Amino acid sequence: YLQRHFTPSGALDIPVLTIHNEWDPAVPVFHETELRARAIAAGAANNLLQRKVFSFGHCAIPATTVVQGFQDLV
């Protein structure tokens, strides 16, 4: 569904933080590069902060990393 009906524009109106496992078997890490390119093209790169966790898994982000990311956004 998403392949046919959703393409992120990169037009980020508010700050966005992404946290991605380097070796995510469900969502390849190249999606981060693509989002950055789209944010730059849309003039919204200042609203995008990306972090990688060097581990395996999908949504297997350590709680301390999630909390730190939330605090950074606030």
Predicted model as a PDB file, atoms N, CA, C, CB and O in Angstrom, pLDDT in the B-factor column:
MODEL        1                                                                  
ATOM      1  N   TYR A   1       0.825  -1.193   0.000  1.00 67.00           N  
ATOM      2  CA  TYR A   1       0.000   0.000   0.000  1.00 67.00           C  
ATOM      3  C   TYR A   1       0.867   1.253   0.000  1.00 67.00           C  
ATOM      4  CB  TYR A   1      -0.937   0.000   1.206  1.00 67.00           C  
ATOM      5  O   TYR A   1       0.651   2.164  -0.800  1.00 67.00           O  
ATOM      6  N   LEU A   2       1.845   1.297   0.897  1.00 64.00           N  
ATOM      7  CA  LEU A   2       2.682   2.489   0.992  1.00 64.00           C  
ATOM      8  C   LEU A   2       3.506   2.714  -0.266  1.00 64.00           C  
ATOM      9  CB  LEU A   2       3.596   2.385   2.188  1.00 64.00           C  
ATOM     10  O   LEU A   2       3.724   3.860  -0.659  1.00 64.00           O  
ATOM     11  N   GLN A   3       3.966   1.650  -0.899  1.00 70.00           N  
ATOM     12  CA  GLN A   3       4.742   1.802  -2.131  1.00 70.00           C  
ATOM     13  C   GLN A   3       3.930   2.505  -3.215  1.00 70.00           C  
ATOM     14  CB  GLN A   3       5.213   0.436  -2.635  1.00 70.00           C  
ATOM     15  O   GLN A   3       4.489   3.233  -4.035  1.00 70.00           O  
ATOM     16  N   ARG A   4       2.644   2.295  -3.222  1.00 75.00           N  
ATOM     17  CA  ARG A   4       1.793   2.875  -4.268  1.00 75.00           C  
ATOM     18  C   ARG A   4       1.149   4.189  -3.857  1.00 75.00           C  
ATOM     19  CB  ARG A   4       0.719   1.898  -4.652  1.00 75.00           C  
ATOM     20  O   ARG A   4       0.826   5.010  -4.716  1.00 75.00           O  
ATOM     21  N   HIS A   5       0.955   4.405  -2.563  1.00 72.00           N  
ATOM     22  CA  HIS A   5       0.131   5.530  -2.141  1.00 72.00           C  
ATOM     23  C   HIS A   5       0.798   6.511  -1.191  1.00 72.00           C  
ATOM     24  CB  HIS A   5      -1.079   5.019  -1.507  1.00 72.00           C  
ATOM     25  O   HIS A   5       0.142   7.438  -0.717  1.00 72.00           O  
ATOM     26  N   PHE A   6       2.077   6.337  -0.900  1.00 76.00           N  
ATOM     27  CA  PHE A   6       2.727   7.265   0.026  1.00 76.00           C  
ATOM     28  C   PHE A   6       4.177   7.489  -0.364  1.00 76.00           C  
ATOM     29  CB  PHE A   6       2.644   6.739   1.463  1.00 76.00           C  
ATOM     30  O   PHE A   6       4.972   6.552  -0.440  1.00 76.00           O  
ATOM     31  N   THR A   7       4.497   8.723  -0.604  1.00 81.00           N  
ATOM     32  CA  THR A   7       5.865   9.124  -0.854  1.00 81.00           C  
ATOM     33  C   THR A   7       6.128  10.356   0.006  1.00 81.00           C  
ATOM     34  CB  THR A   7       6.120   9.410  -2.382  1.00 81.00           C  
ATOM     35  O   THR A   7       5.533  11.405  -0.244  1.00 81.00           O  
ATOM     36  N   PRO A   8       6.991  10.264   1.001  1.00 85.00           N  
ATOM     37  CA  PRO A   8       7.261  11.434   1.848  1.00 85.00           C  
ATOM     38  C   PRO A   8       7.781  12.598   1.006  1.00 85.00           C  
ATOM     39  CB  PRO A   8       8.281  11.082   2.954  1.00 85.00           C  
ATOM     40  O   PRO A   8       8.645  12.419   0.148  1.00 85.00           O  
ATOM     41  N   SER A   9       7.256  13.763   1.257  1.00 90.00           N  
ATOM     42  CA  SER A   9       7.664  14.947   0.504  1.00 90.00           C  
ATOM     43  C   SER A   9       8.941  15.565   1.058  1.00 90.00           C  
ATOM     44  CB  SER A   9       6.552  15.978   0.511  1.00 90.00           C  
ATOM     45  O   SER A   9       9.692  16.218   0.333  1.00 90.00           O  
ATOM     46  N   GLY A  10       9.178  15.355   2.343  1.00 93.00           N  
ATOM     47  CA  GLY A  10      10.309  16.000   2.985  1.00 93.00           C  
ATOM     48  C   GLY A  10       9.980  17.384   3.513  1.00 93.00           C  
ATOM     49  O   GLY A  10      10.820  18.019   4.150  1.00 93.00           O  
ATOM     50  N   ALA A  11       8.777  17.857   3.258  1.00 95.00           N  
ATOM     51  CA  ALA A  11       8.350  19.170   3.739  1.00 95.00           C  
ATOM     52  C   ALA A  11       7.968  19.049   5.215  1.00 95.00           C  
ATOM     53  CB  ALA A  11       7.150  19.720   2.892  1.00 95.00           C  
ATOM     54  O   ALA A  11       6.802  18.843   5.552  1.00 95.00           O  
ATOM     55  N   LEU A  12       8.954  19.178   6.077  1.00 95.00           N  
ATOM     56  CA  LEU A  12       8.746  19.008   7.513  1.00 95.00           C  
ATOM     57  C   LEU A  12       8.474  20.363   8.148  1.00 95.00           C  
ATOM     58  CB  LEU A  12       9.971  18.329   8.177  1.00 95.00           C  
ATOM     59  O   LEU A  12       9.357  21.218   8.207  1.00 95.00           O  
ATOM     60  N   ASP A  13       7.253  20.553   8.620  1.00 95.00           N  
ATOM     61  CA  ASP A  13       6.860  21.835   9.207  1.00 95.00           C  
ATOM     62  C   ASP A  13       7.259  21.959  10.673  1.00 95.00           C  
ATOM     63  CB  ASP A  13       5.369  22.025   9.073  1.00 95.00           C  
ATOM     64  O   ASP A  13       7.317  23.063  11.213  1.00 95.00           O  
ATOM     65  N   ILE A  14       7.529  20.842  11.306  1.00 94.00           N  
ATOM     66  CA  ILE A  14       7.919  20.825  12.719  1.00 94.00           C  
ATOM     67  C   ILE A  14       9.162  19.948  12.855  1.00 94.00           C  
ATOM     68  CB  ILE A  14       6.746  20.296  13.635  1.00 94.00           C  
ATOM     69  O   ILE A  14       9.458  19.150  11.965  1.00 94.00           O  
ATOM     70  N   PRO A  15       9.887  20.089  13.957  1.00 94.00           N  
ATOM     71  CA  PRO A  15      11.070  19.240  14.153  1.00 94.00           C  
ATOM     72  C   PRO A  15      10.706  17.756  14.173  1.00 94.00           C  
ATOM     73  CB  PRO A  15      11.778  19.616  15.457  1.00 94.00           C  
ATOM     74  O   PRO A  15       9.722  17.349  14.790  1.00 94.00           O  
ATOM     75  N   VAL A  16      11.516  16.968  13.490  1.00 94.00           N  
ATOM     76  CA  VAL A  16      11.313  15.524  13.396  1.00 94.00           C  
ATOM     77  C   VAL A  16      12.628  14.839  13.756  1.00 94.00           C  
ATOM     78  CB  VAL A  16      10.826  15.104  11.961  1.00 94.00           C  
ATOM     79  O   VAL A  16      13.690  15.205  13.254  1.00 94.00           O  
ATOM     80  N   LEU A  17      12.541  13.853  14.619  1.00 95.00           N  
ATOM     81  CA  LEU A  17      13.692  13.041  14.990  1.00 95.00           C  
ATOM     82  C   LEU A  17      13.402  11.607  14.562  1.00 95.00           C  
ATOM     83  CB  LEU A  17      13.989  13.130  16.532  1.00 95.00           C  
ATOM     84  O   LEU A  17      12.374  11.038  14.928  1.00 95.00           O  
ATOM     85  N   THR A  18      14.306  11.031  13.791  1.00 94.00           N  
ATOM     86  CA  THR A  18      14.181   9.623  13.446  1.00 94.00           C  
ATOM     87  C   THR A  18      15.269   8.851  14.175  1.00 94.00           C  
ATOM     88  CB  THR A  18      14.275   9.406  11.906  1.00 94.00           C  
ATOM     89  O   THR A  18      16.404   9.314  14.297  1.00 94.00           O  
ATOM     90  N   ILE A  19      14.912   7.682  14.653  1.00 94.00           N  
ATOM     91  CA  ILE A  19      15.865   6.777  15.290  1.00 94.00           C  
ATOM     92  C   ILE A  19      15.701   5.439  14.575  1.00 94.00           C  
ATOM     93  CB  ILE A  19      15.620   6.651  16.869  1.00 94.00           C  
ATOM     94  O   ILE A  19      14.616   4.857  14.556  1.00 94.00           O  
ATOM     95  N   HIS A  20      16.787   4.967  13.992  1.00 93.00           N  
ATOM     96  CA  HIS A  20      16.700   3.797  13.120  1.00 93.00           C  
ATOM     97  C   HIS A  20      17.776   2.777  13.483  1.00 93.00           C  
ATOM     98  CB  HIS A  20      16.834   4.213  11.643  1.00 93.00           C  
ATOM     99  O   HIS A  20      18.941   3.134  13.659  1.00 93.00           O  
ATOM    100  N   ASN A  21      17.388   1.518  13.594  1.00 92.00           N  
ATOM    101  CA  ASN A  21      18.380   0.455  13.766  1.00 92.00           C  
ATOM    102  C   ASN A  21      19.164   0.297  12.474  1.00 92.00           C  
ATOM    103  CB  ASN A  21      17.704  -0.888  14.167  1.00 92.00           C  
ATOM    104  O   ASN A  21      18.579   0.224  11.393  1.00 92.00           O  
ATOM    105  N   GLU A  22      20.463   0.244  12.579  1.00 91.00           N  
ATOM    106  CA  GLU A  22      21.327   0.100  11.410  1.00 91.00           C  
ATOM    107  C   GLU A  22      20.991  -1.167  10.616  1.00 91.00           C  
ATOM    108  CB  GLU A  22      22.797   0.074  11.842  1.00 91.00           C  
ATOM    109  O   GLU A  22      21.026  -1.158   9.385  1.00 91.00           O  
ATOM    110  N   TRP A  23      20.670  -2.233  11.309  1.00 92.00           N  
ATOM    111  CA  TRP A  23      20.372  -3.494  10.647  1.00 92.00           C  
ATOM    112  C   TRP A  23      18.929  -3.897  10.918  1.00 92.00           C  
ATOM    113  CB  TRP A  23      21.337  -4.597  11.115  1.00 92.00           C  
ATOM    114  O   TRP A  23      18.664  -4.910  11.564  1.00 92.00           O  
ATOM    115  N   ASP A  24      18.009  -3.094  10.417  1.00 91.00           N  
ATOM    116  CA  ASP A  24      16.570  -3.347  10.555  1.00 91.00           C  
ATOM    117  C   ASP A  24      16.140  -4.250   9.399  1.00 91.00           C  
ATOM    118  CB  ASP A  24      15.743  -1.998  10.563  1.00 91.00           C  
ATOM    119  O   ASP A  24      16.246  -3.845   8.242  1.00 91.00           O  
ATOM    120  N   PRO A  25      15.659  -5.461   9.680  1.00 91.00           N  
ATOM    121  CA  PRO A  25      15.292  -6.376   8.604  1.00 91.00           C  
ATOM    122  C   PRO A  25      13.984  -5.989   7.903  1.00 91.00           C  
ATOM    123  CB  PRO A  25      15.174  -7.775   9.152  1.00 91.00           C  
ATOM    124  O   PRO A  25      13.708  -6.486   6.811  1.00 91.00           O  
ATOM    125  N   ALA A  26      13.184  -5.121   8.504  1.00 90.00           N  
ATOM    126  CA  ALA A  26      11.894  -4.750   7.922  1.00 90.00           C  
ATOM    127  C   ALA A  26      11.954  -3.435   7.140  1.00 90.00           C  
ATOM    128  CB  ALA A  26      10.851  -4.640   9.017  1.00 90.00           C  
ATOM    129  O   ALA A  26      11.307  -3.297   6.101  1.00 90.00           O  
ATOM    130  N   VAL A  27      12.722  -2.483   7.634  1.00 88.00           N  
ATOM    131  CA  VAL A  27      12.824  -1.169   6.998  1.00 88.00           C  
ATOM    132  C   VAL A  27      14.298  -0.863   6.772  1.00 88.00           C  
ATOM    133  CB  VAL A  27      12.146  -0.055   7.869  1.00 88.00           C  
ATOM    134  O   VAL A  27      15.008  -0.525   7.719  1.00 88.00           O  
ATOM    135  N   PRO A  28      14.763  -0.973   5.548  1.00 88.00           N  
ATOM    136  CA  PRO A  28      16.183  -0.749   5.266  1.00 88.00           C  
ATOM    137  C   PRO A  28      16.627   0.665   5.646  1.00 88.00           C  
ATOM    138  CB  PRO A  28      16.467  -0.999   3.789  1.00 88.00           C  
ATOM    139  O   PRO A  28      15.865   1.625   5.531  1.00 88.00           O  
ATOM    140  N   VAL A  29      17.854   0.764   6.092  1.00 89.00           N  
ATOM    141  CA  VAL A  29      18.386   2.036   6.581  1.00 89.00           C  
ATOM    142  C   VAL A  29      18.498   3.079   5.471  1.00 89.00           C  
ATOM    143  CB  VAL A  29      19.747   1.819   7.219  1.00 89.00           C  
ATOM    144  O   VAL A  29      18.596   4.269   5.769  1.00 89.00           O  
ATOM    145  N   PHE A  30      18.487   2.669   4.197  1.00 90.00           N  
ATOM    146  CA  PHE A  30      18.569   3.670   3.124  1.00 90.00           C  
ATOM    147  C   PHE A  30      17.370   4.607   3.111  1.00 90.00           C  
ATOM    148  CB  PHE A  30      18.686   2.981   1.777  1.00 90.00           C  
ATOM    149  O   PHE A  30      17.421   5.662   2.478  1.00 90.00           O  
ATOM    150  N   HIS A  31      16.303   4.245   3.793  1.00 89.00           N  
ATOM    151  CA  HIS A  31      15.158   5.141   3.897  1.00 89.00           C  
ATOM    152  C   HIS A  31      15.553   6.444   4.596  1.00 89.00           C  
ATOM    153  CB  HIS A  31      14.008   4.454   4.652  1.00 89.00           C  
ATOM    154  O   HIS A  31      15.003   7.503   4.295  1.00 89.00           O  
ATOM    155  N   GLU A  32      16.492   6.365   5.516  1.00 92.00           N  
ATOM    156  CA  GLU A  32      16.971   7.566   6.207  1.00 92.00           C  
ATOM    157  C   GLU A  32      17.651   8.519   5.235  1.00 92.00           C  
ATOM    158  CB  GLU A  32      17.940   7.188   7.334  1.00 92.00           C  
ATOM    159  O   GLU A  32      17.438   9.730   5.294  1.00 92.00           O  
ATOM    160  N   THR A  33      18.464   7.975   4.345  1.00 92.00           N  
ATOM    161  CA  THR A  33      19.155   8.793   3.345  1.00 92.00           C  
ATOM    162  C   THR A  33      18.146   9.444   2.408  1.00 92.00           C  
ATOM    163  CB  THR A  33      20.161   7.941   2.539  1.00 92.00           C  
ATOM    164  O   THR A  33      18.275  10.617   2.060  1.00 92.00           O  
ATOM    165  N   GLU A  34      17.155   8.683   2.011  1.00 91.00           N  
ATOM    166  CA  GLU A  34      16.125   9.207   1.114  1.00 91.00           C  
ATOM    167  C   GLU A  34      15.325  10.318   1.783  1.00 91.00           C  
ATOM    168  CB  GLU A  34      15.187   8.083   0.665  1.00 91.00           C  
ATOM    169  O   GLU A  34      15.038  11.336   1.152  1.00 91.00           O  
ATOM    170  N   LEU A  35      14.963  10.138   3.043  1.00 93.00           N  
ATOM    171  CA  LEU A  35      14.227  11.186   3.749  1.00 93.00           C  
ATOM    172  C   LEU A  35      15.070  12.451   3.871  1.00 93.00           C  
ATOM    173  CB  LEU A  35      13.798  10.699   5.142  1.00 93.00           C  
ATOM    174  O   LEU A  35      14.557  13.552   3.674  1.00 93.00           O  
ATOM    175  N   ARG A  36      16.343  12.313   4.188  1.00 96.00           N  
ATOM    176  CA  ARG A  36      17.229  13.478   4.284  1.00 96.00           C  
ATOM    177  C   ARG A  36      17.279  14.217   2.950  1.00 96.00           C  
ATOM    178  CB  ARG A  36      18.654  13.049   4.713  1.00 96.00           C  
ATOM    179  O   ARG A  36      17.187  15.444   2.922  1.00 96.00           O  
ATOM    180  N   ALA A  37      17.422  13.486   1.843  1.00 95.00           N  
ATOM    181  CA  ALA A  37      17.472  14.119   0.524  1.00 95.00           C  
ATOM    182  C   ALA A  37      16.176  14.871   0.226  1.00 95.00           C  
ATOM    183  CB  ALA A  37      17.732  13.068  -0.564  1.00 95.00           C  
ATOM    184  O   ALA A  37      16.208  15.966  -0.335  1.00 95.00           O  
ATOM    185  N   ARG A  38      15.062  14.298   0.594  1.00 95.00           N  
ATOM    186  CA  ARG A  38      13.770  14.966   0.356  1.00 95.00           C  
ATOM    187  C   ARG A  38      13.604  16.189   1.248  1.00 95.00           C  
ATOM    188  CB  ARG A  38      12.610  13.991   0.593  1.00 95.00           C  
ATOM    189  O   ARG A  38      13.057  17.201   0.810  1.00 95.00           O  
ATOM    190  N   ALA A  39      14.066  16.111   2.492  1.00 97.00           N  
ATOM    191  CA  ALA A  39      13.989  17.266   3.386  1.00 97.00           C  
ATOM    192  C   ALA A  39      14.870  18.403   2.868  1.00 97.00           C  
ATOM    193  CB  ALA A  39      14.410  16.871   4.819  1.00 97.00           C  
ATOM    194  O   ALA A  39      14.473  19.567   2.912  1.00 97.00           O  
ATOM    195  N   ILE A  40      16.054  18.070   2.382  1.00 97.00           N  
ATOM    196  CA  ILE A  40      16.942  19.088   1.809  1.00 97.00           C  
ATOM    197  C   ILE A  40      16.285  19.733   0.601  1.00 97.00           C  
ATOM    198  CB  ILE A  40      18.303  18.472   1.414  1.00 97.00           C  
ATOM    199  O   ILE A  40      16.284  20.958   0.476  1.00 97.00           O  
ATOM    200  N   ALA A  41      15.729  18.927  -0.287  1.00 96.00           N  
ATOM    201  CA  ALA A  41      15.080  19.449  -1.489  1.00 96.00           C  
ATOM    202  C   ALA A  41      13.883  20.339  -1.155  1.00 96.00           C  
ATOM    203  CB  ALA A  41      14.634  18.299  -2.380  1.00 96.00           C  
ATOM    204  O   ALA A  41      13.581  21.286  -1.882  1.00 96.00           O  
ATOM    205  N   ALA A  42      13.206  20.026  -0.050  1.00 97.00           N  
ATOM    206  CA  ALA A  42      12.038  20.805   0.364  1.00 97.00           C  
ATOM    207  C   ALA A  42      12.423  22.014   1.216  1.00 97.00           C  
ATOM    208  CB  ALA A  42      11.071  19.922   1.136  1.00 97.00           C  
ATOM    209  O   ALA A  42      11.557  22.787   1.624  1.00 97.00           O  
ATOM    210  N   GLY A  43      13.716  22.178   1.484  1.00 97.00           N  
ATOM    211  CA  GLY A  43      14.163  23.299   2.313  1.00 97.00           C  
ATOM    212  C   GLY A  43      13.859  23.111   3.783  1.00 97.00           C  
ATOM    213  O   GLY A  43      13.736  24.087   4.523  1.00 97.00           O  
ATOM    214  N   ALA A  44      13.737  21.868   4.214  1.00 97.00           N  
ATOM    215  CA  ALA A  44      13.354  21.593   5.602  1.00 97.00           C  
ATOM    216  C   ALA A  44      14.408  20.791   6.359  1.00 97.00           C  
ATOM    217  CB  ALA A  44      12.041  20.848   5.633  1.00 97.00           C  
ATOM    218  O   ALA A  44      14.097  20.174   7.377  1.00 97.00           O  
ATOM    219  N   ALA A  45      15.637  20.792   5.882  1.00 97.00           N  
ATOM    220  CA  ALA A  45      16.685  19.992   6.518  1.00 97.00           C  
ATOM    221  C   ALA A  45      16.907  20.390   7.974  1.00 97.00           C  
ATOM    222  CB  ALA A  45      17.985  20.128   5.746  1.00 97.00           C  
ATOM    223  O   ALA A  45      17.293  19.551   8.789  1.00 97.00           O  
ATOM    224  N   ASN A  46      16.670  21.652   8.311  1.00 97.00           N  
ATOM    225  CA  ASN A  46      16.860  22.096   9.701  1.00 97.00           C  
ATOM    226  C   ASN A  46      15.846  21.483  10.654  1.00 97.00           C  
ATOM    227  CB  ASN A  46      16.773  23.606   9.781  1.00 97.00           C  
ATOM    228  O   ASN A  46      16.048  21.511  11.868  1.00 97.00           O  
ATOM    229  N   ASN A  47      14.771  20.935  10.131  1.00 96.00           N  
ATOM    230  CA  ASN A  47      13.757  20.295  10.981  1.00 96.00           C  
ATOM    231  C   ASN A  47      13.949  18.794  11.108  1.00 96.00           C  
ATOM    232  CB  ASN A  47      12.381  20.574  10.435  1.00 96.00           C  
ATOM    233  O   ASN A  47      13.113  18.112  11.700  1.00 96.00           O  
ATOM    234  N   LEU A  48      15.036  18.272  10.561  1.00 96.00           N  
ATOM    235  CA  LEU A  48      15.254  16.827  10.598  1.00 96.00           C  
ATOM    236  C   LEU A  48      16.544  16.485  11.340  1.00 96.00           C  
ATOM    237  CB  LEU A  48      15.298  16.258   9.173  1.00 96.00           C  
ATOM    238  O   LEU A  48      17.627  16.961  10.998  1.00 96.00           O  
ATOM    239  N   LEU A  49      16.399  15.660  12.351  1.00 94.00           N  
ATOM    240  CA  LEU A  49      17.545  15.123  13.081  1.00 94.00           C  
ATOM    241  C   LEU A  49      17.439  13.605  13.001  1.00 94.00           C  
ATOM    242  CB  LEU A  49      17.582  15.631  14.588  1.00 94.00           C  
ATOM    243  O   LEU A  49      16.409  13.028  13.351  1.00 94.00           O  
ATOM    244  N   GLN A  50      18.504  12.964  12.538  1.00 95.00           N  
ATOM    245  CA  GLN A  50      18.491  11.520  12.363  1.00 95.00           C  
ATOM    246  C   GLN A  50      19.559  10.868  13.231  1.00 95.00           C  
ATOM    247  CB  GLN A  50      18.704  11.155  10.891  1.00 95.00           C  
ATOM    248  O   GLN A  50      20.684  11.355  13.344  1.00 95.00           O  
ATOM    249  N   ARG A  51      19.174   9.761  13.835  1.00 94.00           N  
ATOM    250  CA  ARG A  51      20.111   8.993  14.660  1.00 94.00           C  
ATOM    251  C   ARG A  51      20.026   7.525  14.271  1.00 94.00           C  
ATOM    252  CB  ARG A  51      19.809   9.179  16.178  1.00 94.00           C  
ATOM    253  O   ARG A  51      18.961   7.013  13.925  1.00 94.00           O  
ATOM    254  N   LYS A  52      21.169   6.866  14.336  1.00 93.00           N  
ATOM    255  CA  LYS A  52      21.214   5.429  14.082  1.00 93.00           C  
ATOM    256  C   LYS A  52      21.635   4.709  15.352  1.00 93.00           C  
ATOM    257  CB  LYS A  52      22.181   5.097  12.916  1.00 93.00           C  
ATOM    258  O   LYS A  52      22.489   5.178  16.104  1.00 93.00           O  
ATOM    259  N   VAL A  53      21.021   3.571  15.567  1.00 92.00           N  
ATOM    260  CA  VAL A  53      21.398   2.675  16.644  1.00 92.00           C  
ATOM    261  C   VAL A  53      22.082   1.497  15.963  1.00 92.00           C  
ATOM    262  CB  VAL A  53      20.146   2.224  17.526  1.00 92.00           C  
ATOM    263  O   VAL A  53      21.507   0.885  15.063  1.00 92.00           O  
ATOM    264  N   PHE A  54      23.275   1.180  16.372  1.00 90.00           N  
ATOM    265  CA  PHE A  54      24.030   0.122  15.717  1.00 90.00           C  
ATOM    266  C   PHE A  54      23.676  -1.237  16.317  1.00 90.00           C  
ATOM    267  CB  PHE A  54      25.539   0.386  15.837  1.00 90.00           C  
ATOM    268  O   PHE A  54      24.450  -1.846  17.057  1.00 90.00           O  
ATOM    269  N   SER A  55      22.457  -1.686  15.958  1.00 88.00           N  
ATOM    270  CA  SER A  55      21.983  -2.980  16.418  1.00 88.00           C  
ATOM    271  C   SER A  55      21.040  -3.567  15.380  1.00 88.00           C  
ATOM    272  CB  SER A  55      21.284  -2.859  17.791  1.00 88.00           C  
ATOM    273  O   SER A  55      20.729  -2.919  14.380  1.00 88.00           O  
ATOM    274  N   PHE A  56      20.589  -4.785  15.616  1.00 91.00           N  
ATOM    275  CA  PHE A  56      19.702  -5.509  14.721  1.00 91.00           C  
ATOM    276  C   PHE A  56      18.299  -5.496  15.290  1.00 91.00           C  
ATOM    277  CB  PHE A  56      20.190  -6.952  14.504  1.00 91.00           C  
ATOM    278  O   PHE A  56      18.116  -5.547  16.506  1.00 91.00           O  
ATOM    279  N   GLY A  57      17.314  -5.428  14.421  1.00 90.00           N  
ATOM    280  CA  GLY A  57      15.925  -5.564  14.851  1.00 90.00           C  
ATOM    281  C   GLY A  57      15.062  -4.428  14.340  1.00 90.00           C  
ATOM    282  O   GLY A  57      15.560  -3.390  13.904  1.00 90.00           O  
ATOM    283  N   HIS A  58      13.771  -4.644  14.401  1.00 89.00           N  
ATOM    284  CA  HIS A  58      12.804  -3.630  14.008  1.00 89.00           C  
ATOM    285  C   HIS A  58      12.114  -3.136  15.271  1.00 89.00           C  
ATOM    286  CB  HIS A  58      11.768  -4.190  12.972  1.00 89.00           C  
ATOM    287  O   HIS A  58      11.525  -3.918  16.017  1.00 89.00           O  
ATOM    288  N   CYS A  59      12.192  -1.860  15.496  1.00 85.00           N  
ATOM    289  CA  CYS A  59      11.630  -1.228  16.701  1.00 85.00           C  
ATOM    290  C   CYS A  59      12.311  -1.740  17.964  1.00 85.00           C  
ATOM    291  CB  CYS A  59      10.117  -1.485  16.787  1.00 85.00           C  
ATOM    292  O   CYS A  59      11.704  -1.749  19.035  1.00 85.00           O  
ATOM    293  N   ALA A  60      13.545  -2.159  17.849  1.00 88.00           N  
ATOM    294  CA  ALA A  60      14.305  -2.642  19.001  1.00 88.00           C  
ATOM    295  C   ALA A  60      15.262  -1.548  19.460  1.00 88.00           C  
ATOM    296  CB  ALA A  60      15.083  -3.947  18.654  1.00 88.00           C  
ATOM    297  O   ALA A  60      16.472  -1.755  19.557  1.00 88.00           O  
ATOM    298  N   ILE A  61      14.696  -0.390  19.737  1.00 91.00           N  
ATOM    299  CA  ILE A  61      15.478   0.762  20.165  1.00 91.00           C  
ATOM    300  C   ILE A  61      15.522   0.759  21.695  1.00 91.00           C  
ATOM    301  CB  ILE A  61      14.870   2.102  19.612  1.00 91.00           C  
ATOM    302  O   ILE A  61      14.480   0.633  22.338  1.00 91.00           O  
ATOM    303  N   PRO A  62      16.695   0.894  22.276  1.00 91.00           N  
ATOM    304  CA  PRO A  62      16.774   0.920  23.742  1.00 91.00           C  
ATOM    305  C   PRO A  62      15.956   2.078  24.326  1.00 91.00           C  
ATOM    306  CB  PRO A  62      18.241   1.036  24.193  1.00 91.00           C  
ATOM    307  O   PRO A  62      15.919   3.171  23.762  1.00 91.00           O  
ATOM    308  N   ALA A  63      15.315   1.825  25.444  1.00 93.00           N  
ATOM    309  CA  ALA A  63      14.474   2.832  26.089  1.00 93.00           C  
ATOM    310  C   ALA A  63      15.251   4.115  26.383  1.00 93.00           C  
ATOM    311  CB  ALA A  63      13.885   2.274  27.381  1.00 93.00           C  
ATOM    312  O   ALA A  63      14.707   5.212  26.254  1.00 93.00           O  
ATOM    313  N   THR A  64      16.506   3.986  26.773  1.00 94.00           N  
ATOM    314  CA  THR A  64      17.295   5.188  27.078  1.00 94.00           C  
ATOM    315  C   THR A  64      17.474   6.055  25.833  1.00 94.00           C  
ATOM    316  CB  THR A  64      18.672   4.800  27.651  1.00 94.00           C  
ATOM    317  O   THR A  64      17.502   7.281  25.939  1.00 94.00           O  
ATOM    318  N   THR A  65      17.593   5.446  24.670  1.00 93.00           N  
ATOM    319  CA  THR A  65      17.731   6.193  23.416  1.00 93.00           C  
ATOM    320  C   THR A  65      16.429   6.902  23.072  1.00 93.00           C  
ATOM    321  CB  THR A  65      18.145   5.256  22.267  1.00 93.00           C  
ATOM    322  O   THR A  65      16.448   8.043  22.611  1.00 93.00           O  
ATOM    323  N   VAL A  66      15.308   6.241  23.290  1.00 92.00           N  
ATOM    324  CA  VAL A  66      13.995   6.845  23.033  1.00 92.00           C  
ATOM    325  C   VAL A  66      13.775   8.031  23.959  1.00 92.00           C  
ATOM    326  CB  VAL A  66      12.865   5.806  23.217  1.00 92.00           C  
ATOM    327  O   VAL A  66      13.344   9.098  23.520  1.00 92.00           O  
ATOM    328  N   VAL A  67      14.067   7.847  25.224  1.00 95.00           N  
ATOM    329  CA  VAL A  67      13.888   8.934  26.195  1.00 95.00           C  
ATOM    330  C   VAL A  67      14.792  10.115  25.851  1.00 95.00           C  
ATOM    331  CB  VAL A  67      14.183   8.436  27.629  1.00 95.00           C  
ATOM    332  O   VAL A  67      14.353  11.264  25.900  1.00 95.00           O  
ATOM    333  N   GLN A  68      16.044   9.844  25.505  1.00 94.00           N  
ATOM    334  CA  GLN A  68      16.958  10.913  25.136  1.00 94.00           C  
ATOM    335  C   GLN A  68      16.445  11.659  23.900  1.00 94.00           C  
ATOM    336  CB  GLN A  68      18.364  10.348  24.878  1.00 94.00           C  
ATOM    337  O   GLN A  68      16.523  12.886  23.843  1.00 94.00           O  
ATOM    338  N   GLY A  69      15.930  10.939  22.928  1.00 92.00           N  
ATOM    339  CA  GLY A  69      15.389  11.565  21.739  1.00 92.00           C  
ATOM    340  C   GLY A  69      14.201  12.456  22.063  1.00 92.00           C  
ATOM    341  O   GLY A  69      14.089  13.558  21.526  1.00 92.00           O  
ATOM    342  N   PHE A  70      13.318  11.995  22.928  1.00 92.00           N  
ATOM    343  CA  PHE A  70      12.173  12.804  23.333  1.00 92.00           C  
ATOM    344  C   PHE A  70      12.640  14.073  24.041  1.00 92.00           C  
ATOM    345  CB  PHE A  70      11.236  11.995  24.246  1.00 92.00           C  
ATOM    346  O   PHE A  70      12.143  15.163  23.761  1.00 92.00           O  
ATOM    347  N   GLN A  71      13.573  13.932  24.937  1.00 93.00           N  
ATOM    348  CA  GLN A  71      14.103  15.102  25.658  1.00 93.00           C  
ATOM    349  C   GLN A  71      14.755  16.088  24.694  1.00 93.00           C  
ATOM    350  CB  GLN A  71      15.122  14.661  26.729  1.00 93.00           C  
ATOM    351  O   GLN A  71      14.622  17.299  24.868  1.00 93.00           O  
ATOM    352  N   ASP A  72      15.444  15.593  23.701  1.00 89.00           N  
ATOM    353  CA  ASP A  72      16.073  16.471  22.721  1.00 89.00           C  
ATOM    354  C   ASP A  72      15.042  17.237  21.899  1.00 89.00           C  
ATOM    355  CB  ASP A  72      16.972  15.667  21.801  1.00 89.00           C  
ATOM    356  O   ASP A  72      15.255  18.401  21.562  1.00 89.00           O  
ATOM    357  N   LEU A  73      13.941  16.593  21.581  1.00 86.00           N  
ATOM    358  CA  LEU A  73      12.886  17.287  20.846  1.00 86.00           C  
ATOM    359  C   LEU A  73      12.210  18.359  21.687  1.00 86.00           C  
ATOM    360  CB  LEU A  73      11.853  16.296  20.358  1.00 86.00           C  
ATOM    361  O   LEU A  73      11.879  19.438  21.197  1.00 86.00           O  
ATOM    362  N   VAL A  74      12.012  18.042  22.962  1.00 86.00           N  
ATOM    363  CA  VAL A  74      11.368  19.010  23.858  1.00 86.00           C  
ATOM    364  C   VAL A  74      12.282  20.200  24.048  1.00 86.00           C  
ATOM    365  CB  VAL A  74      11.022  18.368  25.227  1.00 86.00           C  
ATOM    366  O   VAL A  74      11.935  21.136  24.768  1.00 86.00           O  
TER     367      VAL A  74                                                      
ENDMDL                                                                          
END                                                                             
